[in-house]
Amino acid sequence: MSALDLAQYMQSRTKVLGLSVKEAAEYSGISRQTWHKLMVADIKEAKLSTLIAVAAALKTTTPDLLAIYSQSTQRACGTVWPEGYRPILSETSSSFI
């Protein structure tokens, strides 16, 4: 998994929602330190329970967040994605466009 993909998504989503690290961490129920580490890609692997909490705080679905996580894992393993498949979150929605 590329922690960088998750970090970039978290940064983008918190900006769209207007959340600070403190607010996002409070909403998720995880520590500010853990949230910050996720946002700067300082954690190589995240627990499923952490990802579920992050998804809830970012007002996105767990499957959408796991897709980002899974996509990174598959790309790191050399999986070739079909052309045009790249989940991108719209700024006004919590689903992929």
TORBA-462815 format. One record per atom (N, C-alpha, C): x, y, z. Coordinates in Angstrom, 1 decimal. Layout:
<recs>
px/py/pz
X/Y/Z
...
</recs>
This chain:
<recs>
px/py/pz
0.8/-1.2/0.0
0.0/0.0/0.0
0.9/1.2/0.0
0.5/2.2/-0.7
1.2/3.5/-0.7
0.5/4.3/0.3
1.2/4.6/1.4
0.6/5.5/2.4
0.4/6.9/1.8
1.2/7.2/0.8
1.1/8.5/0.2
-0.3/8.7/-0.5
-0.8/7.7/-1.1
-2.2/7.8/-1.7
-3.2/8.1/-0.7
-3.2/7.4/0.5
-4.1/7.6/1.5
-3.9/9.0/2.1
-2.7/9.4/2.3
-2.4/10.8/2.8
-2.9/11.9/1.9
-2.7/11.7/0.6
-3.2/12.7/-0.3
-4.7/12.8/-0.3
-5.3/11.7/-0.2
-6.8/11.7/-0.1
-7.3/12.4/1.1
-6.7/12.0/2.3
-7.1/12.6/3.5
-6.9/14.1/3.5
-5.7/14.6/3.0
-5.5/16.0/2.9
-6.5/16.7/2.1
-6.8/16.1/0.9
-7.8/16.7/0.0
-9.2/16.8/0.7
-9.6/15.7/1.3
-10.9/15.6/1.8
-11.1/16.5/3.1
-10.1/16.6/3.9
-10.2/17.5/5.1
-10.3/18.9/4.6
-9.6/19.3/3.5
-9.7/20.6/3.0
-11.1/20.9/2.5
-11.6/20.0/1.7
-13.0/20.1/1.2
-14.0/20.3/2.3
-13.8/19.6/3.4
-14.7/19.6/4.5
-14.4/20.7/5.5
-13.3/21.4/5.3
-12.9/22.5/6.2
-12.5/22.0/7.6
-11.9/20.8/7.7
-11.6/20.3/9.0
-10.1/20.5/9.4
-9.8/20.8/10.6
-8.5/20.8/11.1
-8.1/19.4/11.5
-6.8/19.1/11.7
-6.4/17.8/12.2
-7.0/17.5/13.5
-7.1/18.4/14.4
-7.8/18.2/15.7
-9.2/17.8/15.5
-10.0/18.6/14.7
-11.4/18.3/14.5
-11.6/16.9/13.9
-10.8/16.6/12.8
-10.9/15.3/12.1
-10.6/14.2/13.1
-9.6/14.3/13.8
-9.2/13.3/14.8
-10.3/13.1/15.8
-10.8/14.2/16.3
-11.9/14.1/17.3
-13.1/13.3/16.7
-13.5/13.7/15.5
-14.7/13.1/14.8
-14.4/11.6/14.6
-13.2/11.2/14.3
-12.9/9.8/14.1
-12.7/9.0/15.3
-12.3/9.6/16.4
-12.0/8.9/17.6
-10.6/8.4/17.7
-9.7/8.8/16.8
-8.3/8.3/16.8
-7.5/9.5/17.3
-6.3/9.3/17.8
-5.5/10.4/18.3
-5.1/11.3/17.2
-4.8/12.6/17.6
-4.3/13.6/16.7
-3.0/13.1/16.1
-2.2/12.5/16.9
-0.9/12.0/16.4
-1.0/11.0/15.3
-1.9/10.0/15.5
-2.2/9.0/14.5
-2.7/9.6/13.2
-3.7/10.5/13.4
-4.3/11.2/12.3
-3.2/12.0/11.5
-2.4/12.7/12.2
-1.3/13.5/11.5
-0.4/12.5/10.8
0.0/11.4/11.4
0.9/10.5/10.8
0.3/9.9/9.5
-1.0/9.6/9.5
-1.7/9.2/8.3
-1.6/10.2/7.2
-1.8/11.5/7.6
-1.9/12.6/6.6
-0.5/12.9/6.0
0.5/12.5/6.7
1.9/12.8/6.1
2.6/11.5/5.7
1.8/10.5/5.6
2.3/9.2/5.1
3.4/8.6/6.0
3.3/8.8/7.3
4.3/8.3/8.2
3.9/7.0/8.8
2.8/6.4/8.4
2.4/5.1/8.8
2.3/4.2/7.5
3.0/3.1/7.5
3.0/2.3/6.4
1.7/1.4/6.2
1.2/1.0/7.3
0.0/0.2/7.3
-1.0/0.7/8.3
-2.2/0.7/7.9
-3.3/1.2/8.9
-4.2/0.0/9.2
-4.7/-0.1/10.4
-5.6/-1.1/10.8
-7.0/-0.8/10.1
-7.7/-1.9/9.9
-9.0/-1.7/9.3
-9.9/-0.8/10.1
-9.9/-1.0/11.4
-10.7/-0.2/12.3
-10.3/1.3/12.2
-9.0/1.6/12.0
-8.6/3.0/11.8
-9.2/3.5/10.5
-9.1/2.7/9.4
-9.6/3.2/8.1
-11.1/3.4/8.2
-11.8/2.6/8.9
-13.3/2.8/9.1
-13.6/4.1/9.8
-12.8/4.4/10.8
-13.0/5.6/11.6
-12.6/6.9/10.7
-11.6/6.7/9.9
-11.2/7.8/9.0
-12.3/8.1/8.0
-12.8/7.0/7.4
-13.9/7.2/6.4
-15.1/7.9/7.0
-15.4/7.5/8.2
-16.6/8.2/8.9
-16.3/9.7/9.1
-15.1/10.0/9.6
-14.8/11.4/9.8
-14.7/12.2/8.5
-14.3/11.6/7.4
-14.2/12.3/6.2
-15.5/12.2/5.4
-16.5/11.7/6.0
-17.9/11.6/5.3
-17.8/11.0/4.0
-17.1/9.9/4.0
-17.0/9.0/2.8
-17.3/7.6/3.2
-17.6/6.7/2.3
-17.9/5.4/2.6
-16.6/4.6/2.9
-16.7/3.6/3.7
-15.6/2.7/4.0
-15.1/2.0/2.7
-16.0/1.5/1.8
-15.6/0.9/0.6
-14.8/1.9/-0.3
-15.2/3.1/-0.4
-14.5/4.1/-1.2
-13.1/4.3/-0.7
-13.0/4.4/0.7
-11.6/4.6/1.2
-10.8/3.4/1.1
-11.4/2.2/1.2
-10.7/1.0/1.0
-10.2/0.8/-0.4
-11.0/1.3/-1.4
-10.7/1.2/-2.8
-9.4/2.0/-3.0
-9.2/3.1/-2.4
-8.0/3.9/-2.5
-6.8/3.1/-1.9
-7.0/2.5/-0.8
-6.0/1.7/-0.1
-5.7/0.5/-1.0
-6.7/-0.2/-1.5
-6.5/-1.4/-2.3
-5.9/-1.1/-3.6
-6.3/0.0/-4.2
-5.7/0.4/-5.5
-4.2/0.6/-5.3
-3.8/1.2/-4.3
-2.4/1.5/-4.0
-1.6/0.2/-3.9
-2.3/-0.8/-3.2
-1.6/-2.0/-2.9
-1.4/-2.8/-4.2
-2.5/-2.8/-5.1
-2.4/-3.5/-6.3
-1.4/-2.9/-7.3
-1.4/-1.5/-7.3
-0.4/-0.8/-8.2
1.0/-1.1/-7.7
1.2/-1.2/-6.4
2.6/-1.5/-5.9
3.0/-2.9/-6.2
2.0/-3.8/-6.4
2.3/-5.2/-6.7
2.4/-5.4/-8.2
2.3/-4.3/-9.0
2.4/-4.4/-10.4
1.2/-4.7/-11.2
0.0/-4.6/-10.5
-1.3/-4.7/-11.2
-1.5/-3.6/-12.2
-1.9/-3.9/-13.4
-2.2/-2.9/-14.4
-3.7/-2.7/-14.3
-4.1/-1.4/-14.1
-5.5/-1.1/-14.1
-6.0/-0.8/-15.5
-7.3/-1.1/-15.7
-7.9/-0.8/-17.0
-7.8/0.7/-17.3
-7.6/1.0/-18.5
-7.5/2.4/-18.9
-8.7/3.2/-18.5
-8.5/4.3/-17.9
-9.6/5.1/-17.5
-10.0/4.9/-16.0
-9.5/3.8/-15.4
-9.9/3.5/-14.0
-8.9/4.2/-13.1
-9.4/5.3/-12.5
-8.7/6.0/-11.5
-9.7/6.7/-10.7
-10.0/6.2/-9.5
-11.0/6.8/-8.7
-10.6/8.2/-8.3
-11.4/9.2/-8.6
-11.1/10.6/-8.2
-12.4/11.1/-7.5
-12.1/11.7/-6.3
-13.2/12.2/-5.5
-13.6/13.6/-6.0
-14.9/13.8/-6.2
-15.3/15.1/-6.6
-15.3/15.9/-5.3
-15.2/17.2/-5.5
-15.2/18.1/-4.3
-16.5/18.3/-3.6
-17.6/17.9/-4.3
-18.9/18.1/-3.8
-19.6/16.8/-3.4
-18.9/15.7/-3.5
-19.5/14.5/-3.3
-18.5/13.6/-2.6
-19.0/12.6/-1.9
-18.1/11.6/-1.2
-18.0/10.3/-2.0
-18.4/10.3/-3.3
-18.3/9.1/-4.1
-17.4/9.5/-5.3
-16.9/8.4/-5.9
-16.0/8.6/-7.0
-16.8/9.0/-8.2
-16.0/9.8/-9.1
-16.6/10.3/-10.3
-16.0/9.6/-11.5
</recs>
